[in-house]
Amino acid sequence: MKRSTILKLAMVPMVACLLFCSSNNSPTAPPQRSFLFAMRGIPDAEGRFVAVTSNPQLLAVLEGQLALPEAQRNLHINGPVDSGNGGHNLGWSWHFEPGQWELVEISIELCDGRPQNVEDDVDKWIADVGTFCPWASYVAAEL
């Protein structure tokens, strides 16, 4: 085989990798969107918190809930929490892990509570409970 043919054959995988392996060609992740949650029967200052997600399926559910009158929003948040406000859950020293939570109709009682319960012992909620699922919560608005 000629030297020029070998060189051309060797370049094919390199060019293919440059075209298809480059991070510039990968799709960008959708932006995070922030949602304000409120708690039925709890004053705003004690019952409001923020969670973020970019999950398209969850965003569709959130938009569906926001299209309903507030009294008909029957899904509550359920997901793992982490320490720190995450840059979005201001006023609290905890936050829902972005994109790891969901909206559900039913959760076990163990993870039910008020935002202040998590605030009072964040480490316990992270290590022992694992998730926070305040039954009285509902999505109040997109921020």
N, CA, C and O atoms as a GROMACS GRO file, in nm:
protein
  572
    1MET      N    1   0.085  -0.116   0.000
    1MET     CA    2   0.000   0.000   0.000
    1MET      C    3   0.090   0.123   0.000
    1MET      O    4   0.194   0.126   0.066
    2LYS      N    5   0.049   0.223  -0.073
    2LYS     CA    6   0.127   0.346  -0.081
    2LYS      C    7   0.123   0.420   0.052
    2LYS      O    8   0.027   0.412   0.129
    3ARG      N    9   0.230   0.492   0.074
    3ARG     CA   10   0.242   0.571   0.197
    3ARG      C   11   0.130   0.675   0.207
    3ARG      O   12   0.075   0.695   0.315
    4SER      N   13   0.095   0.740   0.098
    4SER     CA   14  -0.010   0.843   0.100
    4SER      C   15  -0.147   0.782   0.130
    4SER      O   16  -0.230   0.845   0.196
    5THR      N   17  -0.171   0.660   0.084
    5THR     CA   18  -0.298   0.592   0.113
    5THR      C   19  -0.307   0.558   0.261
    5THR      O   20  -0.412   0.576   0.323
    6ILE      N   21  -0.196   0.510   0.319
    6ILE     CA   22  -0.194   0.477   0.461
    6ILE      C   23  -0.218   0.603   0.544
    6ILE      O   24  -0.293   0.600   0.642
    7LEU      N   25  -0.155   0.711   0.505
    7LEU     CA   26  -0.171   0.838   0.576
    7LEU      C   27  -0.317   0.885   0.571
    7LEU      O   28  -0.372   0.931   0.671
    8LYS      N   29  -0.379   0.873   0.453
    8LYS     CA   30  -0.519   0.914   0.439
    8LYS      C   31  -0.610   0.828   0.525
    8LYS      O   32  -0.702   0.879   0.589
    9LEU      N   33  -0.586   0.698   0.527
    9LEU     CA   34  -0.667   0.607   0.608
    9LEU      C   35  -0.651   0.635   0.757
    9LEU      O   36  -0.747   0.624   0.833
   10ALA      N   37  -0.531   0.671   0.797
   10ALA     CA   38  -0.506   0.701   0.938
   10ALA      C   39  -0.574   0.831   0.980
   10ALA      O   40  -0.609   0.847   1.097
   11MET      N   41  -0.594   0.922   0.887
   11MET     CA   42  -0.654   1.051   0.920
   11MET      C   43  -0.806   1.044   0.935
   11MET      O   44  -0.865   1.128   1.002
   12VAL      N   45  -0.870   0.945   0.872
   12VAL     CA   46  -1.016   0.934   0.876
   12VAL      C   47  -1.068   0.927   1.019
   12VAL      O   48  -1.158   1.004   1.054
   13PRO      N   49  -1.016   0.836   1.105
   13PRO     CA   50  -1.068   0.833   1.243
   13PRO      C   51  -1.041   0.962   1.320
   13PRO      O   52  -1.122   1.004   1.403
   14MET      N   53  -0.927   1.025   1.294
   14MET     CA   54  -0.895   1.150   1.365
   14MET      C   55  -0.993   1.260   1.327
   14MET      O   56  -1.041   1.333   1.414
   15VAL      N   57  -1.024   1.272   1.199
   15VAL     CA   58  -1.118   1.375   1.154
   15VAL      C   59  -1.258   1.345   1.208
   15VAL      O   60  -1.329   1.435   1.252
   16ALA      N   61  -1.297   1.217   1.205
   16ALA     CA   62  -1.428   1.179   1.258
   16ALA      C   63  -1.441   1.214   1.405
   16ALA      O   64  -1.544   1.263   1.450
   17CYS      N   65  -1.335   1.189   1.480
   17CYS     CA   66  -1.338   1.221   1.623
   17CYS      C   67  -1.348   1.371   1.645
   17CYS      O   68  -1.421   1.417   1.733
   18LEU      N   69  -1.276   1.448   1.565
   18LEU     CA   70  -1.284   1.594   1.579
   18LEU      C   71  -1.426   1.644   1.551
   18LEU      O   72  -1.474   1.737   1.617
   19LEU      N   73  -1.492   1.582   1.454
   19LEU     CA   74  -1.627   1.626   1.419
   19LEU      C   75  -1.732   1.582   1.520
   19LEU      O   76  -1.822   1.659   1.555
   20PHE      N   77  -1.721   1.457   1.567
   20PHE     CA   78  -1.828   1.400   1.648
   20PHE      C   79  -1.797   1.389   1.796
   20PHE      O   80  -1.888   1.371   1.876
   21CYS      N   81  -1.671   1.400   1.835
   21CYS     CA   82  -1.634   1.387   1.976
   21CYS      C   83  -1.621   1.521   2.044
   21CYS      O   84  -1.605   1.526   2.166
   22SER      N   85  -1.627   1.626   1.972
   22SER     CA   86  -1.608   1.760   2.029
   22SER      C   87  -1.724   1.796   2.120
   22SER      O   88  -1.840   1.770   2.088
   23SER      N   89  -1.692   1.854   2.234
   23SER     CA   90  -1.797   1.896   2.328
   23SER      C   91  -1.878   2.013   2.272
   23SER      O   92  -1.989   2.038   2.319
   24ASN      N   93  -1.823   2.084   2.173
   24ASN     CA   94  -1.896   2.196   2.115
   24ASN      C   95  -2.019   2.150   2.037
   24ASN      O   96  -2.113   2.227   2.018
   25ASN      N   97  -2.017   2.023   1.993
   25ASN     CA   98  -2.129   1.973   1.915
   25ASN      C   99  -2.235   1.906   2.001
   25ASN      O  100  -2.342   1.870   1.951
   26SER      N  101  -2.208   1.890   2.130
   26SER     CA  102  -2.305   1.824   2.216
   26SER      C  103  -2.417   1.922   2.249
   26SER      O  104  -2.394   2.042   2.262
   27PRO      N  105  -2.539   1.869   2.264
   27PRO     CA  106  -2.651   1.959   2.296
   27PRO      C  107  -2.632   2.021   2.434
   27PRO      O  108  -2.580   1.957   2.526
   28THR      N  109  -2.674   2.143   2.448
   28THR     CA  110  -2.661   2.209   2.578
   28THR      C  111  -2.777   2.168   2.668
   28THR      O  112  -2.888   2.142   2.622
   29ALA      N  113  -2.748   2.162   2.794
   29ALA     CA  114  -2.851   2.126   2.891
   29ALA      C  115  -2.952   2.240   2.900
   29ALA      O  116  -2.915   2.357   2.891
   30PRO      N  117  -3.080   2.207   2.915
   30PRO     CA  118  -3.179   2.313   2.930
   30PRO      C  119  -3.152   2.392   3.057
   30PRO      O  120  -3.100   2.338   3.154
   31PRO      N  121  -3.187   2.519   3.057
   31PRO     CA  122  -3.162   2.601   3.176
   31PRO      C  123  -3.249   2.558   3.294
   31PRO      O  124  -3.359   2.507   3.277
   32GLN      N  125  -3.196   2.580   3.413
   32GLN     CA  126  -3.272   2.553   3.536
   32GLN      C  127  -3.384   2.656   3.547
   32GLN      O  128  -3.364   2.774   3.517
   33ARG      N  129  -3.499   2.612   3.591
   33ARG     CA  130  -3.610   2.702   3.619
   33ARG      C  131  -3.644   2.691   3.766
   33ARG      O  132  -3.640   2.583   3.824
   34SER      N  133  -3.678   2.804   3.827
   34SER     CA  134  -3.704   2.811   3.971
   34SER      C  135  -3.853   2.820   3.999
   34SER      O  136  -3.928   2.890   3.930
   35PHE      N  137  -3.895   2.747   4.104
   35PHE     CA  138  -4.036   2.746   4.142
   35PHE      C  139  -4.051   2.771   4.291
   35PHE      O  140  -3.979   2.715   4.373
   36LEU      N  141  -4.147   2.856   4.322
   36LEU     CA  142  -4.180   2.888   4.461
   36LEU      C  143  -4.287   2.790   4.508
   36LEU      O  144  -4.388   2.769   4.442
   37PHE      N  145  -4.263   2.731   4.624
   37PHE     CA  146  -4.360   2.641   4.687
   37PHE      C  147  -4.413   2.706   4.813
   37PHE      O  148  -4.341   2.776   4.883
   38ALA      N  149  -4.540   2.683   4.841
   38ALA     CA  150  -4.604   2.733   4.962
   38ALA      C  151  -4.664   2.613   5.035
   38ALA      O  152  -4.674   2.503   4.981
   39MET      N  153  -4.703   2.637   5.160
   39MET     CA  154  -4.761   2.532   5.244
   39MET      C  155  -4.901   2.576   5.287
   39MET      O  156  -4.918   2.685   5.340
   40ARG      N  157  -4.998   2.492   5.265
   40ARG     CA  158  -5.134   2.521   5.310
   40ARG      C  159  -5.138   2.523   5.463
   40ARG      O  160  -5.087   2.432   5.528
   41GLY      N  161  -5.200   2.628   5.518
   41GLY     CA  162  -5.217   2.637   5.663
   41GLY      C  163  -5.095   2.687   5.738
   41GLY      O  164  -5.094   2.686   5.861
   42ILE      N  165  -4.992   2.730   5.667
   42ILE     CA  166  -4.870   2.781   5.732
   42ILE      C  167  -4.844   2.921   5.678
   42ILE      O  168  -4.850   2.941   5.556
   43PRO      N  169  -4.814   3.018   5.763
   43PRO     CA  170  -4.786   3.154   5.716
   43PRO      C  171  -4.673   3.155   5.612
   43PRO      O  172  -4.582   3.073   5.617
   44ASP      N  173  -4.682   3.250   5.520
   44ASP     CA  174  -4.584   3.259   5.412
   44ASP      C  175  -4.440   3.256   5.459
   44ASP      O  176  -4.358   3.184   5.402
   45ALA      N  177  -4.408   3.332   5.561
   45ALA     CA  178  -4.268   3.341   5.607
   45ALA      C  179  -4.215   3.206   5.653
   45ALA      O  180  -4.094   3.180   5.644
   46GLU      N  181  -4.302   3.120   5.701
   46GLU     CA  182  -4.259   2.989   5.752
   46GLU      C  183  -4.278   2.876   5.652
   46GLU      O  184  -4.221   2.768   5.668
   47GLY      N  185  -4.356   2.900   5.548
   47GLY     CA  186  -4.393   2.790   5.461
   47GLY      C  187  -4.353   2.803   5.316
   47GLY      O  188  -4.398   2.724   5.233
   48ARG      N  189  -4.271   2.900   5.284
   48ARG     CA  190  -4.231   2.918   5.144
   48ARG      C  191  -4.086   2.875   5.125
   48ARG      O  192  -4.000   2.902   5.208
   49PHE      N  193  -4.061   2.809   5.013
   49PHE     CA  194  -3.926   2.768   4.976
   49PHE      C  195  -3.920   2.755   4.824
   49PHE      O  196  -4.023   2.754   4.757
   50VAL      N  197  -3.799   2.746   4.771
   50VAL     CA  198  -3.777   2.743   4.626
   50VAL      C  199  -3.704   2.615   4.588
   50VAL      O  200  -3.614   2.570   4.659
   51ALA      N  201  -3.743   2.557   4.476
   51ALA     CA  202  -3.675   2.440   4.420
   51ALA      C  203  -3.653   2.466   4.271
   51ALA      O  204  -3.733   2.535   4.207
   52VAL      N  205  -3.546   2.410   4.216
   52VAL     CA  206  -3.514   2.429   4.074
   52VAL      C  207  -3.505   2.295   4.002
   52VAL      O  208  -3.473   2.192   4.061
   53THR      N  209  -3.533   2.300   3.872
   53THR     CA  210  -3.522   2.181   3.788
   53THR      C  211  -3.508   2.223   3.642
   53THR      O  212  -3.544   2.334   3.604
   54SER      N  213  -3.456   2.132   3.562
   54SER     CA  214  -3.454   2.148   3.417
   54SER      C  215  -3.515   2.025   3.350
   54SER      O  216  -3.509   2.011   3.228
   55ASN      N  217  -3.573   1.934   3.429
   55ASN     CA  218  -3.631   1.811   3.379
   55ASN      C  219  -3.757   1.842   3.298
   55ASN      O  220  -3.854   1.894   3.353
   56PRO      N  221  -3.758   1.812   3.167
   56PRO     CA  222  -3.872   1.847   3.083
   56PRO      C  223  -4.005   1.786   3.128
   56PRO      O  224  -4.108   1.852   3.122
   57GLN      N  225  -4.003   1.661   3.173
   57GLN     CA  226  -4.127   1.598   3.218
   57GLN      C  227  -4.181   1.665   3.344
   57GLN      O  228  -4.301   1.689   3.356
   58LEU      N  229  -4.092   1.697   3.437
   58LEU     CA  230  -4.134   1.764   3.559
   58LEU      C  231  -4.182   1.906   3.528
   58LEU      O  232  -4.279   1.953   3.588
   59LEU      N  233  -4.115   1.974   3.436
   59LEU     CA  234  -4.159   2.108   3.398
   59LEU      C  235  -4.301   2.106   3.343
   59LEU      O  236  -4.380   2.196   3.370
   60ALA      N  237  -4.334   2.004   3.266
   60ALA     CA  238  -4.470   1.992   3.213
   60ALA      C  239  -4.572   1.974   3.326
   60ALA      O  240  -4.680   2.032   3.322
   61VAL      N  241  -4.537   1.894   3.426
   61VAL     CA  242  -4.626   1.874   3.541
   61VAL      C  243  -4.641   2.005   3.619
   61VAL      O  244  -4.752   2.041   3.658
   62LEU      N  245  -4.530   2.074   3.641
   62LEU     CA  246  -4.535   2.202   3.713
   62LEU      C  247  -4.623   2.303   3.639
   62LEU      O  248  -4.705   2.371   3.701
   63GLU      N  249  -4.605   2.312   3.509
   63GLU     CA  250  -4.687   2.405   3.430
   63GLU      C  251  -4.835   2.368   3.437
   63GLU      O  252  -4.921   2.455   3.444
   64GLY      N  253  -4.863   2.238   3.436
   64GLY     CA  254  -5.002   2.192   3.449
   64GLY      C  255  -5.062   2.231   3.583
   64GLY      O  256  -5.177   2.273   3.590
   65GLN      N  257  -4.984   2.217   3.689
   65GLN     CA  258  -5.033   2.255   3.822
   65GLN      C  259  -5.056   2.406   3.830
   65GLN      O  260  -5.156   2.450   3.887
   66LEU      N  261  -4.965   2.484   3.773
   66LEU     CA  262  -4.979   2.629   3.778
   66LEU      C  263  -5.098   2.679   3.696
   66LEU      O  264  -5.149   2.788   3.721
   67ALA      N  265  -5.143   2.601   3.600
   67ALA     CA  266  -5.259   2.639   3.519
   67ALA      C  267  -5.390   2.620   3.597
   67ALA      O  268  -5.494   2.674   3.558
   68LEU      N  269  -5.384   2.544   3.706
   68LEU     CA  270  -5.503   2.519   3.788
   68LEU      C  271  -5.521   2.630   3.892
   68LEU      O  272  -5.425   2.697   3.929
   69PRO      N  273  -5.644   2.650   3.938
   69PRO     CA  274  -5.662   2.739   4.053
   69PRO      C  275  -5.584   2.683   4.172
   69PRO      O  276  -5.568   2.561   4.185
   70GLU      N  277  -5.535   2.769   4.256
   70GLU     CA  278  -5.450   2.727   4.369
   70GLU      C  279  -5.514   2.616   4.452
   70GLU      O  280  -5.445   2.524   4.494
   71ALA      N  281  -5.642   2.624   4.476
   71ALA     CA  282  -5.710   2.525   4.559
   71ALA      C  283  -5.712   2.385   4.496
   71ALA      O  284  -5.731   2.286   4.566
   72GLN      N  285  -5.691   2.377   4.365
   72GLN     CA  286  -5.694   2.248   4.295
   72GLN      C  287  -5.554   2.190   4.272
   72GLN      O  288  -5.542   2.081   4.216
   73ARG      N  289  -5.451   2.258   4.313
   73ARG     CA  290  -5.315   2.206   4.297
   73ARG      C  291  -5.291   2.100   4.404
   73ARG      O  292  -5.263   2.132   4.520
   74ASN      N  293  -5.303   1.975   4.364
   74ASN     CA  294  -5.305   1.865   4.460
   74ASN      C  295  -5.176   1.783   4.467
   74ASN      O  296  -5.174   1.680   4.533
   75LEU      N  297  -5.071   1.826   4.401
   75LEU     CA  298  -4.944   1.753   4.406
   75LEU      C  299  -4.846   1.824   4.499
   75LEU      O  300  -4.838   1.946   4.500
   76HIS      N  301  -4.772   1.745   4.577
   76HIS     CA  302  -4.672   1.804   4.667
   76HIS      C  303  -4.531   1.761   4.624
   76HIS      O  304  -4.514   1.663   4.552
   77ILE      N  305  -4.433   1.836   4.668
   77ILE     CA  306  -4.294   1.809   4.634
   77ILE      C  307  -4.241   1.693   4.719
   77ILE      O  308  -4.279   1.677   4.835
   78ASN      N  309  -4.153   1.614   4.658
   78ASN     CA  310  -4.091   1.501   4.728
   78ASN      C  311  -3.952   1.481   4.667
   78ASN      O  312  -3.939   1.461   4.546
   79GLY      N  313  -3.850   1.487   4.751
   79GLY     CA  314  -3.716   1.465   4.699
   79GLY      C  315  -3.609   1.483   4.804
   79GLY      O  316  -3.636   1.527   4.916
   80PRO      N  317  -3.485   1.449   4.768
   80PRO     CA  318  -3.374   1.462   4.861
   80PRO      C  319  -3.336   1.608   4.883
   80PRO      O  320  -3.342   1.690   4.792
   81VAL      N  321  -3.297   1.638   5.007
   81VAL     CA  322  -3.249   1.772   5.040
   81VAL      C  323  -3.100   1.766   5.070
   81VAL      O  324  -3.045   1.661   5.102
   82ASP      N  325  -3.036   1.882   5.057
   82ASP     CA  326  -2.894   1.894   5.085
   82ASP      C  327  -2.873   2.021   5.166
   82ASP      O  328  -2.959   2.109   5.169
   83SER      N  329  -2.758   2.030   5.230
   83SER     CA  330  -2.730   2.148   5.313
   83SER      C  331  -2.693   2.267   5.226
   83SER      O  332  -2.650   2.253   5.112
   84GLY      N  333  -2.712   2.385   5.283
   84GLY     CA  334  -2.689   2.510   5.211
   84GLY      C  335  -2.814   2.548   5.133
   84GLY      O  336  -2.901   2.464   5.109
   85ASN      N  337  -2.822   2.674   5.094
   85ASN     CA  338  -2.943   2.717   5.023
   85ASN      C  339  -2.937   2.688   4.873
   85ASN      O  340  -3.034   2.715   4.802
   86GLY      N  341  -2.826   2.635   4.824
   86GLY     CA  342  -2.814   2.600   4.684
   86GLY      C  343  -2.811   2.720   4.591
   86GLY      O  344  -2.815   2.705   4.469
   87GLY      N  345  -2.804   2.840   4.648
   87GLY     CA  346  -2.805   2.960   4.567
   87GLY      C  347  -2.944   3.005   4.526
   87GLY      O  348  -2.959   3.105   4.455
   88HIS      N  349  -3.047   2.932   4.569
   88HIS     CA  350  -3.182   2.968   4.527
   88HIS      C  351  -3.285   2.959   4.641
   88HIS      O  352  -3.387   3.027   4.635
   89ASN      N  353  -3.260   2.879   4.742
   89ASN     CA  354  -3.357   2.864   4.851
   89ASN      C  355  -3.318   2.959   4.965
   89ASN      O  356  -3.288   2.917   5.077
   90LEU      N  357  -3.320   3.086   4.932
   90LEU     CA  358  -3.274   3.190   5.024
   90LEU      C  359  -3.360   3.192   5.150
   90LEU      O  360  -3.481   3.173   5.143
   91GLY      N  361  -3.297   3.217   5.262
   91GLY     CA  362  -3.367   3.220   5.389
   91GLY      C  363  -3.365   3.086   5.460
   91GLY      O  364  -3.406   3.077   5.576
   92TRP      N  365  -3.318   2.982   5.393
   92TRP     CA  366  -3.310   2.849   5.453
   92TRP      C  367  -3.166   2.798   5.439
   92TRP      O  368  -3.093   2.841   5.350
   93SER      N  369  -3.128   2.707   5.526
   93SER     CA  370  -2.993   2.649   5.518
   93SER      C  371  -2.998   2.510   5.455
   93SER      O  372  -2.911   2.426   5.482
   94TRP      N  373  -3.097   2.484   5.373
   94TRP     CA  374  -3.115   2.358   5.301
   94TRP      C  375  -3.181   2.388   5.166
   94TRP      O  376  -3.234   2.496   5.145
   95HIS      N  377  -3.176   2.291   5.078
   95HIS     CA  378  -3.243   2.303   4.948
   95HIS      C  379  -3.272   2.164   4.892
   95HIS      O  380  -3.204   2.067   4.927
   96PHE      N  381  -3.372   2.155   4.807
   96PHE     CA  382  -3.396   2.031   4.733
   96PHE      C  383  -3.286   2.017   4.629
   96PHE      O  384  -3.248   2.116   4.565
   97GLU      N  385  -3.233   1.897   4.612
   97GLU     CA  386  -3.130   1.875   4.512
   97GLU      C  387  -3.191   1.901   4.374
   97GLU      O  388  -3.290   1.839   4.337
   98PRO      N  389  -3.132   1.994   4.297
   98PRO     CA  390  -3.188   2.030   4.166
   98PRO      C  391  -3.208   1.908   4.076
   98PRO      O  392  -3.118   1.825   4.060
   99GLY      N  393  -3.326   1.899   4.020
   99GLY     CA  394  -3.356   1.791   3.926
   99GLY      C  395  -3.376   1.655   3.988
   99GLY      O  396  -3.401   1.558   3.916
  100GLN      N  397  -3.367   1.643   4.121
  100GLN     CA  398  -3.382   1.513   4.187
  100GLN      C  399  -3.516   1.498   4.257
  100GLN      O  400  -3.544   1.394   4.315
  101TRP      N  401  -3.597   1.600   4.252
  101TRP     CA  402  -3.726   1.595   4.320
  101TRP      C  403  -3.838   1.576   4.218
  101TRP      O  404  -3.817   1.586   4.098
  102GLU      N  405  -3.957   1.550   4.270
  102GLU     CA  406  -4.073   1.531   4.183
  102GLU      C  407  -4.198   1.584   4.252
  102GLU      O  408  -4.195   1.618   4.370
  103LEU      N  409  -4.306   1.590   4.178
  103LEU     CA  410  -4.437   1.624   4.234
  103LEU      C  411  -4.518   1.496   4.238
  103LEU      O  412  -4.529   1.424   4.139
  104VAL      N  413  -4.577   1.469   4.355
  104VAL     CA  414  -4.648   1.342   4.375
  104VAL      C  415  -4.781   1.367   4.446
  104VAL      O  416  -4.804   1.473   4.504
  105GLU      N  417  -4.868   1.266   4.441
  105GLU     CA  418  -4.995   1.273   4.512
  105GLU      C  419  -4.984   1.217   4.653
  105GLU      O  420  -5.050   1.266   4.745
  106ILE      N  421  -4.899   1.116   4.671
  106ILE     CA  422  -4.889   1.045   4.798
  106ILE      C  423  -4.743   1.020   4.833
  106ILE      O  424  -4.662   0.987   4.746
  107SER      N  425  -4.709   1.037   4.961
  107SER     CA  426  -4.575   1.006   5.012
  107SER      C  427  -4.590   0.942   5.150
  107SER      O  428  -4.694   0.953   5.214
  108ILE      N  429  -4.485   0.874   5.193
  108ILE     CA  430  -4.489   0.815   5.327
  108ILE      C  431  -4.482   0.926   5.432
  108ILE      O  432  -4.428   1.034   5.406
  109GLU      N  433  -4.536   0.898   5.548
  109GLU     CA  434  -4.543   0.999   5.654
  109GLU      C  435  -4.405   1.038   5.708
  109GLU      O  436  -4.387   1.150   5.755
  110LEU      N  437  -4.310   0.948   5.702
  110LEU     CA  438  -4.177   0.972   5.757
  110LEU      C  439  -4.114   1.101   5.704
  110LEU      O  440  -4.046   1.172   5.778
  111CYS      N  441  -4.135   1.132   5.576
  111CYS     CA  442  -4.070   1.249   5.516
  111CYS      C  443  -4.158   1.374   5.519
  111CYS      O  444  -4.115   1.479   5.471
  112ASP      N  445  -4.278   1.364   5.573
  112ASP     CA  446  -4.367   1.480   5.583
  112ASP      C  447  -4.316   1.573   5.692
  112ASP      O  448  -4.251   1.529   5.788
  113GLY      N  449  -4.344   1.700   5.679
  113GLY     CA  450  -4.305   1.796   5.780
  113GLY      C  451  -4.319   1.937   5.729
  113GLY      O  452  -4.378   1.962   5.624
  114ARG      N  453  -4.262   2.028   5.804
  114ARG     CA  454  -4.261   2.169   5.768
  114ARG      C  455  -4.119   2.208   5.731
  114ARG      O  456  -4.024   2.143   5.774
  115PRO      N  457  -4.103   2.313   5.652
  115PRO     CA  458  -3.968   2.358   5.620
  115PRO      C  459  -3.882   2.383   5.744
  115PRO      O  460  -3.762   2.356   5.743
  116GLN      N  461  -3.942   2.433   5.850
  116GLN     CA  462  -3.867   2.460   5.972
  116GLN      C  463  -3.815   2.332   6.036
  116GLN      O  464  -3.709   2.333   6.100
  117ASN      N  465  -3.887   2.220   6.020
  117ASN     CA  466  -3.837   2.092   6.072
  117ASN      C  467  -3.704   2.056   6.008
  117ASN      O  468  -3.612   2.010   6.076
  118VAL      N  469  -3.693   2.077   5.878
  118VAL     CA  470  -3.567   2.050   5.807
  118VAL      C  471  -3.461   2.149   5.855
  118VAL      O  472  -3.347   2.110   5.882
  119GLU      N  473  -3.498   2.274   5.864
  119GLU     CA  474  -3.406   2.378   5.909
  119GLU      C  475  -3.347   2.346   6.046
  119GLU      O  476  -3.228   2.368   6.069
  120ASP      N  477  -3.430   2.295   6.135
  120ASP     CA  478  -3.385   2.267   6.272
  120ASP      C  479  -3.283   2.155   6.280
  120ASP      O  480  -3.204   2.151   6.374
  121ASP      N  481  -3.282   2.064   6.183
  121ASP     CA  482  -3.187   1.952   6.187
  121ASP      C  483  -3.160   1.899   6.046
  121ASP      O  484  -3.200   1.788   6.011
  122VAL      N  485  -3.093   1.981   5.966
  122VAL     CA  486  -3.066   1.946   5.826
  122VAL      C  487  -2.992   1.814   5.815
  122VAL      O  488  -3.026   1.730   5.732
  123ASP      N  489  -2.890   1.795   5.899
  123ASP     CA  490  -2.810   1.672   5.891
  123ASP      C  491  -2.895   1.547   5.912
  123ASP      O  492  -2.874   1.446   5.845
  124LYS      N  493  -2.990   1.554   6.004
  124LYS     CA  494  -3.079   1.439   6.028
  124LYS      C  495  -3.163   1.409   5.904
  124LYS      O  496  -3.177   1.294   5.864
  125TRP      N  497  -3.217   1.514   5.843
  125TRP     CA  498  -3.300   1.493   5.724
  125TRP      C  499  -3.218   1.433   5.610
  125TRP      O  500  -3.267   1.348   5.536
  126ILE      N  501  -3.093   1.477   5.597
  126ILE     CA  502  -3.008   1.424   5.491
  126ILE      C  503  -2.969   1.279   5.520
  126ILE      O  504  -2.982   1.193   5.433
  127ALA      N  505  -2.922   1.253   5.642
  127ALA     CA  506  -2.867   1.121   5.676
  127ALA      C  507  -2.973   1.017   5.709
  127ALA      O  508  -2.962   0.902   5.665
  128ASP      N  509  -3.074   1.055   5.784
  128ASP     CA  510  -3.170   0.957   5.835
  128ASP      C  511  -3.299   0.947   5.754
  128ASP      O  512  -3.344   0.838   5.720
  129VAL      N  513  -3.357   1.061   5.724
  129VAL     CA  514  -3.486   1.060   5.654
  129VAL      C  515  -3.464   1.040   5.504
  129VAL      O  516  -3.532   0.960   5.441
  130GLY      N  517  -3.368   1.113   5.448
  130GLY     CA  518  -3.333   1.096   5.306
  130GLY      C  519  -3.408   1.186   5.212
  130GLY      O  520  -3.350   1.236   5.115
  131THR      N  521  -3.536   1.209   5.237
  131THR     CA  522  -3.615   1.296   5.151
  131THR      C  523  -3.705   1.384   5.236
  131THR      O  524  -3.730   1.356   5.354
  132PHE      N  525  -3.753   1.490   5.175
  132PHE     CA  526  -3.850   1.579   5.239
  132PHE      C  527  -3.972   1.581   5.148
  132PHE      O  528  -3.961   1.606   5.028
  133CYS      N  529  -4.089   1.555   5.205
  133CYS     CA  530  -4.212   1.548   5.125
  133CYS      C  531  -4.328   1.616   5.197
  133CYS      O  532  -4.424   1.550   5.236
  134PRO      N  533  -4.321   1.746   5.215
  134PRO     CA  534  -4.427   1.814   5.290
  134PRO      C  535  -4.562   1.802   5.220
  134PRO      O  536  -4.585   1.858   5.113
  135TRP      N  537  -4.651   1.726   5.283
  135TRP     CA  538  -4.782   1.698   5.223
  135TRP      C  539  -4.862   1.824   5.195
  135TRP      O  540  -4.941   1.828   5.101
  136ALA      N  541  -4.844   1.927   5.275
  136ALA     CA  542  -4.922   2.050   5.259
  136ALA      C  543  -4.864   2.143   5.153
  136ALA      O  544  -4.919   2.251   5.128
  137SER      N  545  -4.754   2.103   5.089
  137SER     CA  546  -4.690   2.191   4.991
  137SER      C  547  -4.760   2.185   4.856
  137SER      O  548  -4.825   2.086   4.822
  138TYR      N  549  -4.746   2.293   4.782
  138TYR     CA  550  -4.795   2.299   4.644
  138TYR      C  551  -4.712   2.404   4.571
  138TYR      O  552  -4.657   2.494   4.634
  139VAL      N  553  -4.704   2.392   4.439
  139VAL     CA  554  -4.629   2.491   4.363
  139VAL      C  555  -4.714   2.618   4.356
  139VAL      O  556  -4.830   2.614   4.312
  140ALA      N  557  -4.656   2.729   4.399
  140ALA     CA  558  -4.729   2.856   4.405
  140ALA      C  559  -4.702   2.944   4.284
  140ALA      O  560  -4.792   3.015   4.237
  141ALA      N  561  -4.578   2.940   4.232
  141ALA     CA  562  -4.544   3.028   4.120
  141ALA      C  563  -4.410   2.987   4.060
  141ALA      O  564  -4.328   2.922   4.125
  142GLU      N  565  -4.390   3.026   3.935
  142GLU     CA  566  -4.257   3.016   3.876
  142GLU      C  567  -4.189   3.150   3.896
  142GLU      O  568  -4.251   3.255   3.878
  143LEU      N  569  -4.064   3.146   3.935
  143LEU     CA  570  -3.990   3.270   3.960
  143LEU      C  571  -3.912   3.313   3.838
  143LEU      O  572  -3.844   3.415   3.841
   0.00000   0.00000   0.00000
